[in-house]
Amino acid sequence: MNDKARLESLADDILLTIRSRPGRVRTISSLVERFGVSEDDLSRALLYITQWGYRLKHGRNGVTYLDAPDLLTATEIGYQLKTKYLGRTIYAYNSVHSTNDIAARLAVEGAPEGTLVTSEIQTKGRGRLSRSWHSPPETGIYASIILRPGFASEQAPGLSIMTALALADTIEAYCPDQTKIKWPNDVLISGRKVAGILTELAAEGRRIEHVVIGVGINVNHQAEDFPSELRPTATSLRRATRRKQSRVELLQKFLVRLEKEYNGYKKRGLRTSRTRLRWYSSLMGHQVKLALGRRIIEGRVLDFDLDGSLILQTEQARVTLCSGEVTVVKE
């Protein structure tokens, strides 16, 4: 191990120790004794910690941990994360083209289920139908999760809905009675998009090899962070709550909810989740138009199937659709 790697490892260990009791003064002598290092090495390790963005107070009596940066690093996401397998392997980047692309490559290489890929910036982030996803730095959450459900591809459509439910539950805690799901993969606050989901899978025959679920969440965006064409239809958690939010805390809460939702979906599909889906849905009971390529289907939304498909009553018949671009028809 070279000197830089040794000091970074020491800094990690020191950070875990001093952040366990925020506000407590740790004397230099006690840290030197605890870690068996020289005062010079200790000082250099503490410098690494401050360079990573952590706030420390240095005084005569020693050093005091104050707080952490709101950065999506593996250290921060993993610290006190209350999941069993989601986010237990983390690849955190400063800038990538697309977290979904990296996660897909890692999945092919054998990355375990629950592997999480995050980035502060996406230069080529994308949503459904090859649309671009606006990803300004250090404001949102841009993340992808590898799942290996082991069931048939027929059950795959429900994974987007399952993720939307976990996202909606997470955001609802910040914005009570304002959160809705726009089928199949958008989450809204007061009618404006705050989060989107992109699900991509690889299958062998009918059996799913792996699934990559990408999520983009607008957390601390201000109006000027959105392109002018998105400002009327997009929002962020900060704009809705009128205060800055911790992205790390939000991501951790989402991972906990997603793990619970996913475990249930593997056992029961959406059987026990449809009541929540109906409640969150922005489409229930509405007359809608659904575009499937050049084909347009119009009907009233009656319900959701157990795999998350939309059940419509058209003039001719009742139809079930697992994908499409939906718009509400004004009545």
N, C-alpha and C positions, 0 to 999 in steps of 0.2 A: 504494500500500500504506500503510495507516494505521500509527501508531506501535506499536500492540499486535501487529498481524500481523507487522511488521518484527522486533520483539523475539522473538516466538515462533519465527520462521524462524531468527533468529540462535541462539536457544536450541537448536533442533533440530540445527544445524550444530555447535555447541559440544559437545552431548551425544554426537554420533557420534564426535567427535575424542577426548574424554576417556575414553569408555568402551572405546575400542579397547585401552587399556593400564590396566586397573584397578589401583589402588594406586600408580600413578605420580603424583608431584607435578607439576602444571602451573603454572608461574609466571604471575602476572597479566600481567607484561610480555610473555611469549611469546604468550599468548592475544590480548592487545591487538594485537600485531604481526601475528599470523597472520590475524586476522579484520578488521583495519583499522578497529577501533571504539574508542570512548573507554572509559576505565575505568568510567565511570558506566553506559554501555550494557552493558558486560560484567557488571557487578554485577547489573543488572536482569534480564539474560538468565539468569544463574545462579540468581536467585531463582525465575524461572519453572520451572527444572529441579527445584528442591527442592519447589516447589508441586505438581509433577506426581507427586511421590512418590519421586524418586530420592534416594539418600543420598550427600551430598558432605561431605568434610571440609575445612573452611576453616582455614588456618593462616597463619603469617607468610610462609612461602615460596610459598604459592599455594593451589591447590585440588586435591583428590584425589577421584576417582570411587571410590565404595565398592560400591554395588550398586543393582539396579533393583527397582521394586515389582512384585508379581505381579498386574498389572492387564492385562486383555485390551484393550489399546489397539492401534491400527494400527502405531504405532512399535515396540512390544514384539513383536507377532506377526511383523512383517515383518523384524525384526532377525535376520540370519543364518538366515533361513528357506531351507531347501534344497529348494525345489520349483521347477518350471519355470513353472507357470501357476496352480496352486491357491493361493489366498491372495495373489496378486500385486495384486489390487484388494481393499481392505478397507474396510468400513464398520463402525466400532466405536461402540457406544452405551452409555450408562450404564443406561438403562431403556427398554424397549419392550414393547408387548403381546406380539408374537411375531416372532422373527427370520425365520421362514418367510414370514410375510406381507410383510415388507419385502423379502426376497429375491425373492419372486414379482413384486412391483411393479417392482423393479429389472430383473428378467429381461425383463419386457414392454417396458420402456424401452430395452432393448438392452445391458444390462450384459454384459461379456465372460464367457466360460466361466472358471470358477475363482473368480469373485467370492465373497468371504466376508463374511458379516454376523454380528457377535457382539454380545452385550449382557451387562452385568454382572447385570442383573435382567430377567426376563420376568414381566409381570403377568398375561398370559393364555397362557402356554406350554401346548402341547398335545401329546399323543401319539396313537397309533393309536386308532381307534374313538371319536374326540372326547373322549378322557380328558384331564384336566388334567395338566400336568407341573409338579411343585413346583420352583421356581427361586429359592431364597434368594440374597441378594447376595454376590458376591465369594467364593463357595465352589465353584461348579461351572463347567462350560463349556456355554454355550448358543449354538449356532452353526448357521448355514445356509450351504450352498454351492450355487452355480448351476452346473449342468452342461448342456452342449448336445451330447449324444451323436450325434445325427443318425441313429440307427437306428429300426427300427419299434417300436411300442408293445408288441409281444409280448415284447420283451426287457426291458421295464421292471421286472418283478418281481425280476429278479436284481440290480438296483441296491441294494436294501436288504440283500441277502445279501452283496454285494460290500463294502458299507460296514461291515456287521457283522464281516466277516473282517478288514478294516483296523483296526477298533476292538479286536477280540479280540487281534490280533497286538500292538498297542500296549500294551494292558493286561497281556497275558501277560508282557511284559518286566518289569513291576513285581511281578506275582503269579504266578510260575511254577507250572504244573500246577493252578491254581485257576480258570482262566478258561473259561467255556463260552458258547455261543451258544444262546439259546432262539429257535428259528425263529418268525417270520421276522426279528425286528428288535430283540431285546433281548440285552444282554451281561450275564453274571452272574459274580460272584466267589463261590465256595463256595456256590452256589445262590441268592445274593441279587442283585437287580438293581443294577447299577452304571451302566448306560448304556442309552439307548433311541434309536431312529431313526424319523423320520417322513419318508417320501418322497412328494412331491406333484409332479405333472407337468401340463404343458399340451401338447396334441397337436392337429395339424391332419390329420384323417383318421387314417391309421395311423402317420403320421410324428410323432415327438416334437419339439416346438418347444423346450422346455426342461424341465429337472428341477430341483427344489429338494430337497436332502437336508438335513434338520434333524437335529442330534444334541444330546442332552443327556447330560452325563457328570457323575456325582457324584464330585467330586475331593476336596475338603477338608471335606466335611460331617462333623459330629459327630452322635451319636445324637439330641441335642436339636434339631438342625436339621431333622429329618424330622417330619412330623405323626405323631401316635401311631399312626394306622392303618397307616402305611408302615414303621414301625420293624422289625417282624418280617421284612419281605421285601426291604428296601432296604439298601444298604451304600454305602460310598465307598472310594476309593483310600486315603485317609488312615486309615480304620478298618481296612482290610485290611493295610496296610503298617506301621501304627502310627507314621507320621510324616507331617508336612505335605509336600505335593508342589507343584512349580511347575506352575501351570495353563498358563502360556505354553509351557513346554517340552513338556508333554504334548500340547497342541494342535499344536505344530509337528511333533512326531513322528507324530501321527495324519495330518496333511496329507501328509507325505512318503509314508506307507504307502498312504493312499487314492489318491494320484496314481498310484502304481505299480499298485495293484489295478485302478483304472479303466482305465488304458492297456491292461492285459492283458484286461480284460473286453470292451472294444470289439473286440479282435482274436479272442479265443477263447471268449468267454462264460466259464462257470465250469469249462471242460474241465480246466484245470490246477490248479484251486482246490478241487475236490471232495474230495480226500484230506484237506486241512486242514479243510474244512467238516465232514466226517464225524468228524474227531478232536475238533473243538470242540463238536459238537452235543450238547446235553443230552437229545436225543430218540432218537438212533439205537438201534434195537432195542427200544424201549419200546412198550407198548400205550398208545395215546392216544385222546382224544376231541377232535374238531375241530368247532368251532361255525361254521357259515356261516349267519348270521341265526338263524332258528328251526330250521334243519336241523342235526342232529348226526350226524357220521360217526365211527365207531370202527374202529380198525385198528392194525396194528403198523407202525412206521416201518421201511421197508426201505432207503431211499436218498434222494438228492436228484437232481433232473433238472438238465440243463445250464443252465436258466434260474433255478435255485434253488427250483423247486417241490418240494413234499414228496411222496414216493411212499409210499403206504400199501397194505398188504395187509389188506383187510376180509374178512369171512366170505364175501362173494359174489365179489369181484374185486379186482384191483389198480387203484388209482386214483391220479391225479396232481392235486394241489391247489396253487394258487399263493397262496392267502391263507386266513385263518381264525384263530380263537382256539383255541390248543391247551392242553390239560391232560393230564398223565400220569396214567394209570389205575393205581392201586396193585394189584399182583398178589400 
